């Protein structure tokens, strides 16, 4: 099941091509109507294979092909018109495609505005969007759980798209603009009034969120990732910062001090949002912060105490208002995710309406006690077997810090192929500083040879291993085992009851991409199988969503 078949709106009022062209003109995308007589459209699609009767087909220029080359296929499936550029219009004419067309210079920019007009998503549910390097998925799950206490809430993110009882696995962290706008209209027709959504840097760069406006947008943190796309940390920051401009969101909730980077990205993000004129709420993480906060924040996390696998905590506003809650997932970084989720939901409502939300936050078990698939998911307790999505240096460091116990920490992880090469030895070094046994294996190699990827990761771990050995600080073991299932089996085989086995990097994913071939692989299944084989007791699975297209494109 894909997004369009799972969440296409039941009814869409037709929009004429002429009216759509006028709308794009008004939105700043000068549009020319060409071709035969006017037509009406009731949907929009970028993929000719997903076109259904009544759609506007979008022909975008690609690296190797132009989408207009497939307009005949789209027309045969029922497309009524085409949105494209001048090159695309020339190809339509050359191919004799007898459909009216709207010609614009910036097709990707106009795509969001066209989708918004066709699906009337301005009238859809309130959007709560979260961006940042790490923590987006958990924060959206937490938000949805809290929002559900007072209204029906949808979810759009890395793991799944969820609207009441309808659930489909995600293909991307953030779907393309036509799917997003269709989703929002479909959710609105289902009676959903709020949507918690992950917003990746890719979705901002590729303008998948064009035409959307967020009621509240939140920022978790910024650490090195996706430099293959952005080129530098400054460009990465600027991409994320675009979400907090006033034309994109009403209220920004910014975590100030999640990292100890010298650039202080949280403070920079808060300044950017405020200078742009966006209402800005700031969060000082207090006892779980990477460093002290510069100046006074609107809210400060205080009174952190262990509670089961998680923590109880208090949020205190500078006017004296206090919010009490708890989180059931391991790791102080999940306290930060819960705190951000709580403040985003609270600041999405007037203060006089906070009562039911405050009650829901204070009760135990509360909205932040439920497990998130593949996010610090506990598979066993003795030895502790944990699966997490940590796939960059900061996420890995945080995960290792959170699982440290009385026994050894045995880490199984790798690095993704065809992604930021520079982070591979850095991740190896992080692993060596936080684990006792490091088993370097394969993540998603994609079309890259997996052996050199493992060697680059292992080199970073070996360098730290040699440093630690030289000063006599502690002994660590660095192994290289592939394929991944064998690495997980080896980790369990060497574990004692007091040890922690952390399998990191893939989390909820169920398909491994090896040279373009989809290989079934679920870390949770493999870890549970190995533990049972060696006689250990496992916990029930947390995930409710798996599927054949789940996971191989989600590190974005």
C-alpha positions, 0 to 999 in steps of 0.5 A: 500500500502506498501513501496515495492509495492509503490516504487519498481524500474521499472527495475533492472539489474540481479546480479548473486549470485556468483558476489554478494558473491564476492562483500560482500567479498570485502566489509568486509563480508566474504561470502561462496557460498553453494547449487545448481548452480548459480542464478540471483537476481533482488531484495531483501526482509527480509519478506517472505510475501513480496518476489516477483519473482527474489528476494534474500530472507534474513534469519535473526536470531530473538529472537524467530524464524530464518528467514530461517524457512520461506525460503520455503514460500519465494521460493514459491513466487519466491525467487531465492537465500537466504542470511543467517548465518550458522544456517540458512544454516543448516535449509535450508539443513534440510528443503530441500530448493533447493536454492543457498545461501550466508552464512555470519557471520553478516547478518544484516551488509551484508544486506546493502552491498547486497542491495546497489549492487543489486539496485546500489544505489551508483548511486542514488540521493544525500542523506540529512540525519537528526538525533537528538532527536527532529526536524527531521521531520520538518527539512526534510520537510523544506529541501525538500521544499527548494531543490524543488526550484532547483531540484526534491526531495524525502522525507523519514521519520516518516510521509510519503515517497514521490516521486513526486506524489507518496505518501505512509504512513511510517511504521517506521521513517527509513525503513529497508535496502532493502526498503531504497535501492529500494526506492532510485533506484526507485526515481532515475528512476523517475528523483529525484536527492536529498532525504531528510531523517530522520535517527533515532537512531534505524535505526543506531543501527539496521543497516537499513542505512547500505550501504548508504552514505549521501551527507550532514548529520545534527544534531538537538539536543540530549535529553533523549529518547530511553534509553530502547534501548540504556541504557545510554545517552552516548550510545545514543550519540555514536549511533547518532555519527556514522552517522557523520563518514567519511565513512557515510557522506561527510559533517556534519552540527551540531547544537551546543547549542540546549540544556543546558545539561551539556554534551554539546552534540552538541559540542561533536558531532562537535568534533567527526565529525571533529576528524574523518575527516568529513568536519564539519559545525557548527551552533550557535543558538544565540537568540533561543539557550538554552545556550551560545556557546563555541567558535566561530561557522561557522554560527550564527543565528541573528536578530530574529523578530516575523513575523505572527505566526513565525519569520524572521531570519538571518544566519551570517557566520564568514566571513560576508556572510548573509542568510535571511529567515523566518519560518511560524510555531510557536515556536523558535525551528522551527527557529532552524529547519529552520536554520539547513535545510537552511545550510544543503541544502546550504552546499550541493552545491558549493558556486558559485551555492548558488544564486537561493537558497538564493533567494528562502530563502529570498522570502515571503512566503518562503519554511519554511512557509508551515505547517508540518502534526502534527508538531505545526499544528494549528487547530483553532485560538480562542481558539488556538488549536494546535497538536504536536508530542512532545513525550519526555520531551525536545520536550514537554518543547519546545512546551509549551514554544512556545504556551504560551499566554495571557490565560491559557495553557491546555495540553492533553498528555500521555506517550507511553507504552513499552518505556523508563519508566524513562521519564514518571514522568519527562514529568509530571513535565515538563507539570506542569511547562509549563501548567495551566491545565494538562490532563493526558491521554493515548498515545500508551499503546501497550501491557502495562496496560495504567492506571499505565502509566498515574499514573506515568506521573501524579505523576511527575505533582503532585509533581511540583503542590505541590511545586508551591502551597507551595511557592504560585507561581501559581495554576495549575490543574492536571486531569486524563481522558481516553480514549484520545478522551474524554480528548480532548473533556474535554479540549475544553469544559473548554477553553475560547477564549484566552486559548491555547489547546495543544494536544501533543505526537501523532501528525500525527498518526492516529492509537492508539495501545491498547494491539495490537489492532489498534484503529482509533484515530487522534488528529487533527480530534478529536480536530477539532470535539470537537471545532466545537461541542462547536461552535469554528471556525477551520482551514483547515487540513494540512495533506495530508497523512493518512493510516491504517498503519500510525503511531503506530511504528514511535516514533523511 
